[in-house]
Every structure is written in C-alpha cells, then in structure tokens.
Amino acid sequence: MYKTKDFTPKELKKVSITNQKEIKELTGSPLDLVKAWEVIRNNSGHFQKADDKALEADALLYEIYQKSSKSPKSKDTQEYLRIQEQERARALVLLELELQIAA
C-alpha cells in the first residue's frame, strides 16, 4: 500500500533536493525528506492504516526518490525534471503541513 514503507532515513538523507532555496522561500523551511517520511509513517500508524493524505504524500515522496536516482541526459530533460521536482516538493510540503494540522 505504501511505497516508502521500506525506506530508511539513511537512504532518504542521500537524496539531493536541488531547489531547497526556493522551497525555503515559499514554505519557510527546507524540504526534509526524512521528516516527511516520519510524518507519513506516524499518520499511517506505521504504514498500517490507509490515510488519503498520507498515501498521497507517500506517492510524492516515492516519486522524488525515484527521480533522484536517475540522471537526465539532456539540458531540456534536466529542466523538465527540475520543474517536476519543484511541483512535487511543493505538494509534499503542503501535504506534510496538512497532516501536521490534522494530527
């Protein structure tokens, strides 16, 4: 059910977020994938119960993780992926805030 269930904080710390400055300007804090994973884990009862917001955040976190492990081949592809990463990061930050408010 949860794609990031078997991730470890060590794996998530290796992921580089290239647009942290912009994320910090928009949200007031940098995107911390380990913290996001912990919020998902806590709000899903350690990945045991289905929670719509946690599932959505899980999918976004998984997508960020997957994209970070692939290296783009052209400049246009890099720009496209950067824009997608920014969109997912914003969505993940918003979901993380919503989960914290709901808790």
C-alpha positions as CSV (number, residue, x, y, z in Angstrom):
1,M,0.0,0.0,0.0
2,Y,2.8,2.5,1.0
3,K,5.6,2.7,-1.5
4,T,8.1,4.2,1.0
5,K,7.4,1.8,3.8
6,D,10.7,0.0,3.4
7,F,12.8,3.2,3.0
8,T,15.4,4.0,5.7
9,P,16.2,7.5,6.9
10,K,19.8,6.8,5.7
11,E,18.5,6.3,2.1
12,L,16.4,9.5,2.2
13,K,19.3,11.6,3.5
14,K,21.3,10.7,0.3
15,V,18.6,12.3,-1.9
16,S,19.7,15.7,-3.0
17,I,17.0,18.4,-3.4
18,T,18.3,20.9,-5.9
19,N,15.7,23.7,-5.2
20,Q,15.9,24.0,-1.4
21,K,16.4,27.8,-1.6
22,E,13.1,28.2,-3.4
23,I,11.3,25.8,-1.2
24,K,12.5,27.6,1.9
25,E,11.4,30.9,0.4
26,L,7.9,29.5,-0.3
27,T,7.3,27.5,2.9
28,G,9.7,29.0,5.4
29,S,11.7,25.8,5.8
30,P,13.7,23.5,3.6
31,L,12.2,20.2,2.5
32,D,13.4,17.4,4.7
33,L,12.6,14.0,3.2
34,V,13.3,12.1,6.4
35,K,10.9,14.4,8.3
36,A,8.2,13.9,5.6
37,W,8.7,10.2,5.8
38,E,8.3,10.2,9.5
39,V,5.1,12.3,9.3
40,I,3.7,9.8,6.8
41,R,4.7,6.9,9.0
42,N,3.2,8.4,12.1
43,N,-0.1,9.4,10.4
44,S,-0.5,6.0,8.8
45,G,0.1,4.1,12.1
46,H,3.5,2.9,10.9
47,F,2.2,2.2,7.4
48,Q,-0.7,0.0,8.7
49,K,-3.8,2.1,8.1
50,A,-4.9,3.8,4.9
51,D,-4.9,7.6,5.1
52,D,-5.7,9.5,2.0
53,K,-3.3,12.4,2.7
54,A,-0.5,10.0,3.9
55,L,-1.0,7.9,0.7
56,E,-0.7,11.0,-1.4
57,A,2.4,12.2,0.4
58,D,3.9,8.7,0.1
59,A,3.4,8.7,-3.6
60,L,5.0,12.1,-4.0
61,L,7.9,11.2,-1.7
62,Y,8.4,7.9,-3.7
63,E,8.4,9.9,-7.0
64,I,11.0,12.3,-5.7
65,Y,13.2,9.4,-4.5
66,Q,12.9,7.6,-7.9
67,K,13.7,10.8,-9.9
68,S,16.8,11.5,-7.8
69,S,18.3,8.1,-8.7
70,K,18.0,8.7,-12.5
71,S,20.4,11.1,-14.2
72,P,18.9,13.2,-17.1
73,K,20.7,13.1,-20.4
74,S,19.9,16.5,-21.9
75,K,19.6,20.0,-20.6
76,D,15.9,20.2,-21.6
77,T,15.3,16.9,-19.7
78,Q,17.1,18.4,-16.7
79,E,14.9,21.5,-16.8
80,Y,11.7,19.5,-17.2
81,L,12.7,17.2,-14.3
82,R,13.7,20.2,-12.1
83,I,10.2,21.8,-12.7
84,Q,8.5,18.5,-11.9
85,E,10.6,18.1,-8.8
86,Q,9.7,21.6,-7.6
87,E,6.0,20.8,-8.1
88,R,6.2,17.5,-6.2
89,A,8.3,19.2,-3.4
90,R,5.7,21.9,-3.0
91,A,2.9,19.4,-3.0
92,L,4.7,17.2,-0.4
93,V,5.4,20.2,1.8
94,L,1.7,21.2,1.7
95,L,0.6,17.7,2.5
96,E,3.1,17.5,5.3
97,L,1.6,20.7,6.8
98,E,-1.9,19.4,6.3
99,L,-1.0,16.1,8.1
100,Q,0.5,18.0,11.0
101,I,-2.6,20.2,11.3
102,A,-4.9,17.2,11.2
103,A,-2.9,15.4,13.9
